[in-house]
Amino acid sequence: MRARFSFDPVLAPFLHRDLRGKAFERDCARAATLKNAIEALGVPHTEVGALRVNGEPATLQRIVRDGDQVEVEATKSGTDTDLRFVADAHLGGLARFLRMLGFDTLHRNALADEEIRRLAEAERRIVLTRDRELLKCREIARGAYVRALKPEAQLIEVAGRYDLAARARPFSLCLRCNLPLQPAERAAVAQRVPPAVYALHERFVRCPGCDGVFWPGSHYERMLSALRSSLCRPF
C-alpha cells in the first residue's frame, strides 16, 4: 500500500531529516494500521493528536489503503486531566520536581521498561521518557517524549504540555515516598524535630510511608521560588 503523509511541523524532529517540512509518499505493509505506518516513520503514537485521511477524521487503528492522503497533527497541550506519571530511570530530577509540585510520579533508578509498560497499562499513567521506542509500545496509551536534557528545562517542557501550573499543589507529596502528606499534631512531633525548629513553626506534616516529619523551613521558600520561576506562575 502506498500512501502520502504530511506531518505537523512539531513532529518534524521525529522524522528523517529528508522528510521534514514536506508531504511525501511511502510504501506501507499490507494491512498496516495508521499506528504501524506512523511509528515506522519514527513518530511514537503518544505524540500524535488528530488524524485525517482523505480529508476525514481517522483513528490510529484505521487500516492504510492504497492512495490514502494522511495528515498527522501533534498532540495538543492540556488535554489530559488524569495527571499521574511514571518517569523512566533517566528522569530522576524531573520526577522530583513533579513531586514537589504535588503530582503523583513513580520513579526508581532501577525501573525497567517492562515495569513501566505494566504501570502504564494497569494504572493508566502517563509515561515520561527520552526513549522513543518505549513510547511505541501498545501498552502505553499516554506518554511524552522529553526533549530537554536538564531537569529544569524538562520541567518547563512537561509543565507546558500538561498545563501543570493550573493544577499544582506544591509540597503536598513526600518527595521520597510519593505519598500525600498528612497534618501532624504539633505536640506529637515535639521530640522529633530540633528545639529551634519547634519554637519557630506551628505547622508540621508527616508522611504515612516513611513517617518523616516536615515543615516549611528556609529551603521551602527557595524551592518554591524555583518552581514559580520555572512555571512563570505564582502559587
N, C-alpha and C positions, 0 to 999 in steps of 0.2 A: 504494500500500500504506500502510495506516495502522497504526502500532504505538504501544505505550505504553512509555515509558522511565523508569527510575529509576536515579540515579547515586549512587555513593559520595560522601559529603559532601566528601571530599578533592578530588574533581574539580569541585566547585561553581564555583571561580574561572574555569574554562574556559567555563562556560555563561553564557548571557544572564541577567542578574540576575532576570528574571521567571520563570526556570525553576529557580532554585536551591532546594534543600531540599524538593522535592516530586516526585511522579511526574507525568508529563504525556504527552499524545498528540501525535504529529507524523506528517505525511504523508511518505512516503519514495518515491523514484523507483522505478519498476518494475525489478525485477532488481537493486536495490541490495544490496550486502553490508552486514553489520554495520559493517565498517570505514568504508564510504561514509557510512552513516547517522550513526554516532557522530561522525565528523570533521565532517560537515555541521553538527552541533550545537556544534562548537568544540573538541572533545576530541581531541588527537592520539592515534593508536593506540599510541604508545610509553608513554602514561600509563595505558593500560588493562591491568588484570590479568585476573581470572576473569570470564567472561561466563556468564549463564544466560538461556535463552529458554524461556518457559513452564515454568520450574522445572527445566529440563535444561541441563547444561553445553553450551556452544557455542563456536565459534571465530569470529574476525573475518571469515572467508571465507563464513560462512553467509549465505544469501540471506534478506532480510527478507520475511516473509509477512504478509498482512493479518491484523490482530488479535493479532500477537505481543506478548508481555509480556517486555520486555528489561531485565535487571538488569546494571548495569555496575559492577564493582569497580575500585578503583585498584590499580596495580601494587604488589606487596609489596616491602619493603626486603630487601636482602641476598640476592636470588635469583640475581644474576649472578655467575658465577665467573671469567669471562674479562674482566678489568678493564683493557682498553686503550681509551683515549679519543681523540676528536678534538673540540677546542673551537673554536667559531667565532671570528671576528675580534674580537668584543667581549669575550671572556673571557680575555684575556691574563694577568691577575692570578691567576685561578683555575687556569689551565694551569700557571703557575709553581709554585703551591702543590702541585699534584698531582705535578709532577716532583720537588719537594722530598721528598715522601712516597714516591717510588720507583715511581709509576705512569706507565707509557708513555702520554704525552699529546702528540698532534700539535697544533701551533698556529702560525699565521703571521698577521700583521696583514692580509695581502692574501689570505687564504684565502677563495676564492669558494664559494658554495653548491654549485655543480656539482662542485667537487673534494671537498667534504665528503660529498656523496652517493656519489661514486665510492669514497672511502676507507671509508665505512660499509659499502658492499656488498662491496668487494673484500677488505677486511681484517677485516670483522666488528667494527668499532669502535663504541663507544658514543658517540653524538653528544650533546654538551653545548651548549645554545643557549638564547637568550631569544626565538627566532623560532618561534612555534607552527606557522606554515605549513611551515617546513622539516621539522619532525618528522612532518608528514603524508605526506611523500614515500615512495613504496613501497620505494625502495632502502634506507631506514633501518629496520632491524629492531629496533634497540635505541637508546634515547636518553632524555634527560631535559630537561624544560623547567626552566631555572634561574630561580627566582622572585626570589631576593635580588639586590640591586644592587651591594653591596660585596664585594670578593674574599674577605674573611674570613668573611662570612656565607654566601657561596656555597660555600666550602669546608665549613662546618658542614653545610649542606644536602645537598651531594653525598656527604659522608662518612656521613651518616645513611642515605641511600638505598642506598648500596652497601657499607655496613659496612667502610669503608676502614681504620678503626683496627686491626682484627684482622689486616690483610694489609699494613700499611705497612712499607716498608724505607727509612727516611729517608736521604737523601743518597747513594743508590746510583746515581742517574742524573745525567748532565750537564744542568744547567739550561738550557744554550744549545742543545745538540745532541739531547737526549732519548735519548742512548745510555748503556748501562751503563758505569759507571766501572770501571777495572781497577787492581789494585795496581801501584805503581811502586817500583822498587828505590830505596832512599834515596840511594845513591851516584850513581845515574843522574840525579837531579834536583838535585844539589848546586849546579850552576851556573845553575839555572833559578828558584831561589827566593831571597829575601833571606837573608843570612847569619844574622840573628837568628832567622828562622823555622826555618831548617835546624837551628840549635842546639837549639831548643825541642821539635821534633817528630821522632818516629820513624816515623810512618806517613804515607805520601803515596799519592794515587791520580791517575790520568790518564784523560783522555777520548780514545778512539781516533779520534774525529771531528775535533775542533778541536785535539787534542794539549795541551789545558790541563792544568796540574798543580794539585791542590787538597789542602788539609789542614784538620784541624778546629781552626780558629782561634776567636777570641772571637765572631765573627759566627755561627759554627756553633752555639754554645750559645744565643745569642739567638734564632736562627731555630727551633732545636729546642724551646725553651721556648714559643715562639708556637704551634708545631704541636701540642705537648702540650695547651696551653690550648684550642685550637680543637676538638680531638678528645676532650678530657677523659679522656686515657689516657696512661700513661707508655710510653716506648719502651725 
